Amino acid sequence: MISKEICERVLQKASSTGADYAELFAENTLNHAVNLVGGKVDSVHDSQIAGAAVRVFLGLRSVMATTVDTTESGLLRCAQRAAEALAEGKAEISISLRERLFGDIHPIRIVPASVANADKAALLKDACSAASEYDAAVVQVTGTLLDVDRRILVATSEGLWTQDRQIRTRMMVSAVAEVNGETQTGGCRPGARTGMELFERVDPRAIGREAARQAVTMAGAGYCPAGVMPVAIGNGFGGVIFHEACGHSLEATGVAYGNSQFCDKLGQKIAHEKVTAIDDGTIPNDWGSINIDDEGTPARRNVLIEKGVLKTYMIDKFNGRRMGMASTGSARRQDFSFVPTSRMTNTFLAPGSDKEEDIIASIEYGLYAKEMGGGSVNPVTGEFNFAVNEGYIIRGGKVCEPVRGASLVGKGSDVIQKIDMVSDNLLCGQGMCGSSSGSIPTNVGQPLIRVSSITVGGR
């Protein structure tokens, strides 16, 4: 993308007013989406994000400048703006870059750009037709097939010069069902850091049927009763509870400034001993995986909580300075226009030894939150409120009637102490996570778990 020689000159310019660290980040990203509504192609979108950012540190000060002009003169002007904003004196330094190859653990066989739109639309039509045919109650189906091809370059005053290519593919189907005048929506949205070979192991028709099944089930459901009760939270996207209520609080973005419920708790028991939580960007071809983070640090498997004990945080270079800790390969950004900071990759609760049937049987009366939805959380306090997209009453240790309108309300630091049963059926779900450095792809996951007591919102 940009030669080492040009990068060296840009970094020298950026460091010319006294910076003790300089970084050049460049990217060229192609986004492509095919959208279907009512079984017909509604739109085809292409977009390109191309530009660069120059960032400089001096102690605990940080300045970043961006540009869409990636010619040498454009990059030098960008570096000059960053240097002038830092303005701590003058320095003449020599930077010598060495190329680093960290390897690619996410092989791609079928690059999405090589596949015709007609073929992509055919896959999407299969999925949407399966949803429409599932039940007469399905009144609307929409779908999107998305692929992203992101190329990045990172060069730093520490001598690093490296590149990476990140390809992701995802299908998203949404179905609306109407039963007795009541409508509900169901969805299924699998994705991976792969090319179109994703559909050799993921059946588009199964995606459509799952979206429709959820919509039809919930359209015919009554409302969930409110109260404090035990809750079994389903595997897969159920992991969004940990991701939001605890995961963000373990990012250096907040920890470095004392804005986290888990500040100064390394080595302390903060969760039930059955809780082990991991953020792992090295899982081959997983949706949130990376080879390198957006600062050029190789991806790592970070055990955040081990048997209830807090082991580490997710750390980027700048916040690591404030904390006196090294980067954990966790710096991520939506694109070059965002300042990178510590973020999650594939975050999940590790499998336990309990059996799914034993967890359900242990609950005399409670809620089975089979599929979680969106919500809100305060990362400083960990207080959260999450919708349950698909829920069932558990009565006498058996899953009974479906209920809608349920939500889970609590505090992250409390909930992880009440996870007292963890099954062995780990599954992950795909999503987009928003934070100060923009929207990035992340996996969330867990086995089926039991929370011994939590507030359930309903009617």
Secondary structure as GFF3:
##gff-version 3
##sequence-region A 1 459
A	DSSP	alpha_helix	4	14	.	.	.	ID=ss1
A	DSSP	beta_strand	21	37	.	.	.	ID=ss2
A	DSSP	beta_strand	40	58	.	.	.	ID=ss3
A	DSSP	beta_strand	61	67	.	.	.	ID=ss4
A	DSSP	alpha_helix	72	86	.	.	.	ID=ss5
A	DSSP	beta_strand	98	99	.	.	.	ID=ss6
A	DSSP	three_ten_helix	112	114	.	.	.	ID=ss7
A	DSSP	alpha_helix	117	134	.	.	.	ID=ss8
A	DSSP	beta_strand	138	156	.	.	.	ID=ss9
A	DSSP	beta_strand	160	179	.	.	.	ID=ss10
A	DSSP	beta_strand	182	188	.	.	.	ID=ss11
A	DSSP	beta_strand	191	192	.	.	.	ID=ss12
A	DSSP	three_ten_helix	196	200	.	.	.	ID=ss13
A	DSSP	alpha_helix	204	219	.	.	.	ID=ss14
A	DSSP	beta_strand	222	223	.	.	.	ID=ss15
A	DSSP	beta_strand	227	233	.	.	.	ID=ss16
A	DSSP	three_ten_helix	237	239	.	.	.	ID=ss17
A	DSSP	alpha_helix	240	242	.	.	.	ID=ss18
A	DSSP	pi_helix	243	247	.	.	.	ID=ss19
A	DSSP	three_ten_helix	248	250	.	.	.	ID=ss20
A	DSSP	alpha_helix	252	255	.	.	.	ID=ss21
A	DSSP	beta_strand	277	280	.	.	.	ID=ss22
A	DSSP	beta_strand	301	306	.	.	.	ID=ss23
A	DSSP	beta_strand	309	310	.	.	.	ID=ss24
A	DSSP	alpha_helix	317	323	.	.	.	ID=ss25
A	DSSP	beta_strand	331	332	.	.	.	ID=ss26
A	DSSP	beta_strand	341	342	.	.	.	ID=ss27
A	DSSP	beta_strand	346	349	.	.	.	ID=ss28
A	DSSP	alpha_helix	356	361	.	.	.	ID=ss29
A	DSSP	beta_strand	365	377	.	.	.	ID=ss30
A	DSSP	beta_strand	383	395	.	.	.	ID=ss31
A	DSSP	beta_strand	398	404	.	.	.	ID=ss32
A	DSSP	beta_strand	407	411	.	.	.	ID=ss33
A	DSSP	alpha_helix	412	415	.	.	.	ID=ss34
A	DSSP	beta_strand	419	422	.	.	.	ID=ss35
A	DSSP	beta_strand	427	435	.	.	.	ID=ss36
A	DSSP	beta_strand	438	446	.	.	.	ID=ss37
A	DSSP	beta_strand	449	457	.	.	.	ID=ss38
###
